[in-house]
């Protein structure tokens, strides 16, 4: 197994939107193990949206089971609403229910990564490293705005993809 490069996470700002105080503490402990600062914690979607606007975080860890809006609704709002403080912020969706429908819905609504609970140091670090080393460009379509859903950028045999590629935009262009 290849060794992951060590990154200094001591200066990143993270919002953890999770309604369970136990899971909030667990994620905070995992982040502490990664030398990341204590995250801003939100136990409701309203607090999560406020914290994203006020703290300008570098990463959002977003639980599917928030209230009053679900994590999926928060994801959609952060990606698509005109009032979103940062539509290109990296978002890791987490859930205790990892059915393919949730993974697909998270991807199709703009999550950068998806993780099942319980969260481990190794799994979270791998997701953060992926965000750093292999950031996907953002695309804007009529029905989607978010990171390109393709994980591999290679030549496709499908002629329509060469003739009509997705309009790829940088995070700076999206703002």
C-alpha positions in Angstrom: 0.0 0.0 0.0 1.5 3.4 -1.0 2.3 5.8 1.8 0.3 9.0 1.8 2.1 12.3 1.8 2.0 14.1 5.1 0.2 17.5 4.9 0.2 20.2 7.6 -3.5 20.6 8.4 -2.9 23.0 11.3 -4.2 26.1 9.5 -7.3 24.8 7.8 -10.7 25.8 9.0 -13.3 23.1 9.1 -17.1 23.2 9.7 -18.5 19.9 11.0 -22.3 19.8 10.6 -23.5 16.9 12.6 -26.5 16.7 14.9 -25.1 14.1 17.2 -22.8 15.5 20.0 -21.1 12.2 20.2 -20.2 12.1 16.5 -19.2 15.8 16.7 -16.7 14.9 19.4 -15.5 11.8 17.5 -14.8 13.8 14.3 -13.1 16.5 16.4 -10.9 13.8 17.9 -10.1 12.4 14.5 -9.2 15.9 13.2 -7.0 16.4 16.3 -5.2 13.2 15.4 -4.5 14.7 12.0 -3.1 17.9 13.7 -6.1 19.9 12.4 -7.5 22.6 14.6 -10.8 22.0 16.5 -13.6 22.3 14.0 -16.5 24.7 14.1 -19.4 22.5 15.2 -23.0 22.8 14.0 -25.8 20.6 15.2 -28.5 22.0 12.9 -28.6 23.0 9.2 -29.3 26.7 10.2 -26.1 26.9 12.3 -24.1 25.1 9.6 -25.1 27.6 7.0 -24.3 30.5 9.3 -20.9 29.1 10.2 -20.0 28.6 6.6 -20.9 32.2 5.9 -19.1 33.6 9.0 -16.0 31.5 9.2 -15.1 31.0 5.5 -13.9 27.4 6.1 -11.6 25.4 3.9 -13.7 22.2 4.2 -17.2 21.2 5.3 -18.0 17.8 6.7 -21.7 17.5 6.3 -24.0 14.8 7.8 -26.9 13.6 5.8 -29.2 13.6 8.9 -29.4 17.3 9.8 -32.5 19.3 10.6 -34.5 21.3 9.8 -32.9 20.9 6.3 -31.3 17.6 5.5 -27.6 17.5 4.7 -28.5 16.9 1.1 -30.6 20.2 1.1 -27.7 22.0 2.7 -25.4 20.7 0.0 -27.7 21.9 -2.7 -28.0 25.3 -1.1 -24.2 25.7 -0.7 -23.7 24.7 -4.4 -26.6 26.4 -6.0 -28.1 29.3 -4.1 -27.1 32.9 -5.1 -26.6 33.7 -1.5 -24.1 30.8 -1.0 -20.9 32.2 0.5 -18.7 29.8 -1.4 -20.3 27.5 -4.0 -17.0 25.7 -4.6 -16.1 24.8 -1.0 -14.9 21.2 -0.6 -17.7 19.1 1.0 -17.4 15.6 2.4 -20.9 14.1 3.0 -21.1 11.6 5.8 -23.8 9.1 6.7 -24.4 6.1 8.8 -26.5 4.7 5.9 -24.3 4.0 3.0 -26.8 2.8 0.5 -25.8 3.4 -3.1 -28.7 5.8 -3.4 -27.2 8.1 -0.8 -23.8 8.0 -2.3 -25.2 8.7 -5.8 -27.5 11.5 -4.5 -24.5 13.1 -2.7 -22.3 12.9 -5.8 -25.1 14.2 -8.1 -25.8 17.2 -5.9 -22.2 18.3 -5.7 -20.4 16.5 -2.8 -16.7 16.2 -3.4 -16.5 13.0 -1.3 -18.7 10.6 0.6 -17.9 8.7 3.8 -19.7 6.2 5.9 -19.8 6.3 9.6 -18.0 5.5 11.8 -15.3 8.0 10.7 -11.7 6.8 11.2 -8.5 8.9 11.1 -7.2 6.9 8.1 -10.4 7.2 6.0 -10.8 11.0 6.7 -7.2 11.7 6.0 -7.4 9.8 2.6 -10.4 11.9 1.7 -8.6 15.2 2.6 -5.5 14.1 0.6 -7.7 13.3 -2.4 -9.2 16.8 -2.2 -5.6 18.3 -2.1 -3.9 16.1 -4.6 -6.7 15.4 -7.1 -9.1 18.3 -7.0 -11.8 17.9 -9.6 -12.7 21.0 -11.7 -16.2 22.4 -11.2 -18.7 22.2 -14.0 -21.9 24.1 -14.6 -24.7 22.4 -16.5 -28.4 23.2 -16.7 -29.2 20.7 -13.9 -25.9 20.4 -12.0 -23.2 22.6 -10.5 -20.3 21.0 -8.6 -17.1 19.0 -9.0 -16.9 17.0 -12.2 -18.3 13.6 -11.4 -15.7 11.8 -13.4 -12.7 10.6 -11.3 -10.6 9.7 -14.3 -9.8 12.2 -17.1 -8.9 10.1 -20.1 -9.9 9.8 -23.7 -13.3 8.3 -24.1 -14.4 6.4 -27.2 -17.8 8.1 -27.0 -17.8 10.7 -29.8 -20.4 13.0 -28.1 -18.0 13.6 -25.2 -15.3 14.8 -27.5 -17.6 17.0 -29.5 -19.6 18.4 -26.6 -17.5 18.2 -23.4 -18.8 19.5 -20.1 -18.1 23.2 -19.6 -15.3 23.1 -17.1 -14.8 26.1 -14.9 -12.3 26.9 -12.3 -13.4 27.8 -8.7 -12.3 31.4 -9.4 -14.6 31.6 -12.4 -17.5 30.2 -10.4 -17.4 32.9 -7.7 
